[in-house]
């Protein structure tokens, strides 16, 4: 499992975990702080918050408006305050934290653990565990998950720890700059590689099931590469161009290669107690430093056992 450290670069100081203080050393002239924000790709949502609270923007120690010009050698300090805390019950549970700094948290989520609380899962979710984790640090926490996984899907999950990192990472998600690779085990022997381009819609008369629907479905594209075949199963690496609900499960089923253990789309195959799907890698630019990060989580034991048993 990869564990990374993030160099500070041009960001000079970190403050409290959730209320975030960011200080930039300005290296060249800008017509305004707005122009600097544009160059740094700071989302409009954050710019609006800072514009409405000018006391949170300091230039060389003095509060300024965002139209103020910047000179080389200036220090620009931003105060990003957490306005609220998630009302989620803290519950102690083991967490496999792959990486953490002042802005992000990467967790290797086990299978059978929901990400968000719901009616049937009020106190047994990743959000509950993280609320307890931060409560023990006396830190206010708002749960902001950037790549929600199904309960049964294991693997890497990215959490933003403050409004600034959340906005920066959400922009990357929107621009498809956050890259994910999944590992799956599917029935049958897949070709070496391929692309599935088939629109997905909610199935008629079901709130849960999804299906291929060429008339009303949303565009969905899945790329796969077969890594190994063994007696009726294929180990597959999968990347997505889109992020539709159940996309991998629906697409692989549609070409005759459903996932073992998928109680929705392949209920007769119970060789494993959950769909054989794992979020294996995440890569993205750090929301503050811009450094390219990549994290990798190995195939979990239950999927390894399933494939080795054939």
C-alpha positions in Angstrom: 0.0 0.0 0.0 1.4 3.4 -1.0 1.9 6.0 1.7 2.9 9.5 0.6 4.2 12.7 2.1 3.3 16.0 0.4 5.9 18.7 0.1 4.8 22.2 1.2 6.1 23.9 -2.0 4.9 27.5 -2.3 2.4 27.1 0.6 4.2 28.3 3.7 2.1 27.3 6.7 -0.6 24.9 7.9 -2.8 25.7 10.8 -5.5 23.8 12.6 -6.9 20.7 11.0 -10.3 21.9 10.0 -10.1 25.7 10.1 -7.5 26.2 7.5 -4.9 29.0 7.2 -3.1 29.1 3.8 -0.2 31.5 3.1 1.2 32.0 -0.4 4.5 33.5 -1.2 3.8 35.6 -4.4 6.4 35.1 -7.0 5.3 37.5 -9.7 3.0 40.5 -10.3 -0.8 40.0 -10.6 -3.4 42.7 -11.6 -5.5 41.5 -8.7 -6.0 38.7 -6.1 -8.8 37.6 -8.4 -6.2 37.0 -11.2 -4.0 35.0 -8.8 -7.0 32.9 -7.8 -7.7 32.2 -11.5 -4.1 31.1 -12.1 -4.4 28.8 -9.0 -7.7 27.4 -10.3 -9.4 28.3 -7.0 -13.1 27.6 -7.5 -15.7 30.4 -7.6 -17.4 29.1 -4.5 -14.3 29.8 -2.4 -13.7 33.2 -4.1 -17.3 34.2 -3.2 -16.9 33.2 0.4 -13.6 35.2 0.7 -15.2 38.2 -1.1 -18.0 38.3 1.4 -15.6 38.1 4.3 -12.7 40.4 3.4 -11.2 40.1 6.9 -10.2 36.5 5.9 -7.9 37.8 3.2 -4.6 39.4 4.4 -1.9 40.9 2.2 1.3 41.3 4.2 -0.7 41.1 7.4 -3.4 43.6 6.4 -7.0 42.9 5.3 -7.6 43.7 1.7 -10.2 43.5 -1.1 -9.8 40.8 -3.8 -9.3 43.5 -6.5 -6.0 44.5 -4.8 -2.9 44.0 -7.0 -0.1 41.6 -6.0 3.6 42.2 -6.2 6.5 39.7 -6.2 7.5 39.1 -2.6 4.1 39.7 -1.1 2.5 37.3 1.3 -1.1 36.5 0.8 -2.9 34.7 3.6 -6.4 33.1 3.4 -8.5 32.0 6.4 -10.9 29.3 5.4 -13.3 28.7 8.3 -15.4 25.6 8.9 -19.0 26.9 9.3 -20.6 23.8 10.7 -20.1 20.2 11.8 -21.8 17.1 10.4 -24.5 15.7 12.7 -23.3 12.1 12.5 -23.1 9.8 15.5 -19.4 9.1 16.3 -18.7 5.4 16.5 -15.4 3.8 17.3 -14.2 1.4 14.6 -10.9 0.4 12.9 -9.9 2.6 10.0 -7.2 1.8 7.5 -5.9 5.3 6.8 -3.5 5.2 3.8 -2.6 8.9 3.9 -3.5 12.0 5.8 -2.4 15.6 5.9 -4.2 18.9 6.8 -6.3 18.8 3.7 -7.1 15.3 2.6 -7.6 11.8 4.0 -7.4 8.6 2.0 -9.0 5.5 3.5 -8.9 1.9 2.3 -12.6 1.0 3.0 -13.4 -2.6 3.7 -16.2 -4.4 2.0 -19.7 -4.4 3.7 -19.1 -0.9 5.2 -21.4 1.8 3.9 -19.9 5.2 3.2 -22.9 7.4 4.3 -25.5 6.9 7.1 -29.0 5.8 5.9 -32.2 4.6 7.4 -30.8 1.0 7.7 -27.3 2.0 8.5 -27.4 4.8 11.0 -24.3 4.0 13.1 -22.2 1.5 11.0 -20.7 3.6 8.2 -17.3 5.1 7.3 -18.7 8.5 8.2 -19.5 7.4 11.7 -15.9 6.1 12.1 -14.4 9.3 10.9 -16.6 11.4 13.2 -15.2 9.4 16.1 -11.6 9.7 14.8 -11.8 13.5 14.7 -13.9 13.9 17.9 -10.9 12.3 19.7 -8.7 15.1 18.2 -11.2 17.8 19.3 -11.6 18.8 15.7 -14.9 19.9 14.1 -15.5 17.7 11.1 -17.8 17.8 8.0 -17.9 14.6 6.1 -17.0 15.3 2.4 -16.4 12.2 0.4 -15.2 12.7 -3.2 -15.6 9.2 -4.6 -18.5 7.3 -2.8 -18.3 3.6 -3.1 -21.1 1.0 -2.8 -21.3 -0.7 0.5 -20.0 -4.0 -0.9 -17.2 -2.4 -2.9 -13.8 -2.2 -1.1 -10.9 0.1 -1.6 -9.7 3.7 -1.7 -11.9 6.5 -0.7 -10.9 10.2 -0.8 -12.1 12.6 2.0 -11.7 16.4 1.9 -11.0 17.8 5.4 -12.0 21.4 4.8 -14.1 23.6 2.5 -11.1 24.7 0.4 -9.8 21.2 -0.4 -13.4 20.0 -1.0 -13.9 22.7 -3.6 -10.6 22.2 -5.3 -11.1 18.4 -5.5 -14.7 18.7 -6.6 -13.4 20.8 -9.5 -11.0 17.9 -10.4 -13.9 15.4 -10.2 -16.0 17.6 -12.5 -13.1 18.1 -15.0 -12.4 14.3 -14.8 -8.9 15.0 -13.4 -9.4 12.6 -10.5 -8.5 9.2 -11.9 -9.6 5.9 -10.5 -8.8 2.3 -11.4 -10.9 -0.6 -10.2 -10.0 -4.3 -10.0 -12.9 -6.8 -10.6 -13.3 -10.5 -10.9 -15.9 -11.4 -13.6 -17.4 -14.7 -14.9 -16.0 -16.1 -18.1 -12.9 -15.3 -20.1 -12.7 -11.7 -21.3 -10.8 -10.5 -24.3 -7.5 -8.8 -23.6 -9.1 -5.4 -23.6 -12.2 -3.5 -24.7 -14.6 -0.6 -24.2 -18.2 -0.7 -23.3 -20.2 2.3 -24.5 -23.8 1.8 -23.4 -26.2 4.3 -21.7 -27.5 3.5 -18.2 -30.8 4.3 -16.7 -32.8 3.4 -13.6 -34.8 0.2 -14.3 -38.5 0.5 -14.6 -40.4 -0.1 -11.3 -37.1 -0.2 -9.3 -35.5 2.4 -7.1 -32.2 0.4 -7.0 -31.6 -1.5 -10.2 -30.0 0.0 -13.2 -30.1 -1.2 -16.8 -28.9 -0.4 -20.3 -31.4 1.9 -22.0 -30.6 3.2 -25.4 -33.6 5.7 -25.3 -33.5 7.3 -21.9 -30.1 6.2 -20.4 -27.2 8.6 -19.5 -24.0 8.1 -21.4 -21.7 5.6 -19.8 -18.2 4.4 -20.9 -16.1 1.7 -19.3 -12.6 0.6 -20.4 -11.3 -2.8 -19.3 -8.1 -4.8 -19.5 -7.9 -8.5 -18.7 -5.0 -9.2 -16.4 -5.4 -13.0 -15.9 -7.8 -15.8 -16.7 -8.3 -18.9 -14.6 -10.9 -21.6 -15.1 -13.9 -19.6 -15.9 -13.0 -16.3 -14.2 -11.1 -13.2 -15.3 -9.2 -10.7 -13.2 -9.8 -7.3 -14.8 -8.5 -3.7 -14.5 -11.2 -1.2 -15.1 -11.2 2.6 -15.7 -14.3 4.8 -16.2 -15.0 7.8 -18.3 -18.3 8.4 -16.5 -19.5 7.6 -13.0 -23.0 6.2 -13.3 -24.6 4.3 -10.4 -23.6 0.6 -10.6 -21.8 1.3 -13.9 -19.2 -1.5 -13.8 -21.7 -4.1 -12.5 -24.3 -3.2 -15.2 -21.8 -2.9 -18.0 -20.0 -6.2 -17.3 -23.4 -8.0 -16.9 -24.5 -6.5 -20.2 -21.7 -8.2 -22.1 -22.2 -11.6 -20.4 -19.5 -11.3 -17.7 -21.2 -10.5 -14.4 -19.3 -10.2 -11.1 -19.5 -13.1 -8.7 -21.3 -12.2 -5.5 -23.3 -9.4 -7.0 -26.7 -9.9 -5.3 -28.5 -7.5 -7.7 -27.1 -8.5 -11.1 -25.8 -12.0 -10.5 -27.7 -13.4 -7.5 -27.1 -17.1 -8.3 -23.3 -16.8 -7.9 -22.5 -16.8 -4.2 -18.8 -17.8 -4.5 -18.0 -14.6 -2.6 -20.2 -12.7 -0.1 -20.2 -9.4 -2.0 -19.6 -8.2 -5.5 -15.9 -8.8 -6.4 -15.1 -5.2 -7.0 -12.2 -3.1 -5.5 -11.2 0.5 -5.8 -7.5 -0.2 -6.4 -5.9 3.2 -7.2 -6.6 6.9 -7.0 -4.5 9.6 -8.6 -5.1 13.4 -8.5 -3.4 16.7 -7.9 -3.1 17.7 -4.2 -5.7 20.5 -3.7 -3.1 23.0 -2.3 0.4 22.1 -3.6 -0.8 20.8 -7.0 1.6 17.8 -6.6 0.4 14.7 -8.5 -0.4 12.0 -6.0 -1.2 8.3 -6.5 -2.3 5.8 -4.0 -2.6 2.0 -4.4 -4.5 -0.5 -2.3 -3.8 -4.3 -2.9 -6.5 -6.7 -3.8 -8.4 -7.8 -0.6 -8.1 -11.3 0.8 -11.6 -12.4 -0.1 -11.1 -11.6 -3.8 -7.6 -13.2 -3.7 -9.2 -16.4 -2.3 -11.9 -16.4 -4.9 -9.5 -16.2 -7.8 -6.9 -18.6 -6.3 -9.7 -21.2 -5.7 -10.2 -21.7 -9.5 
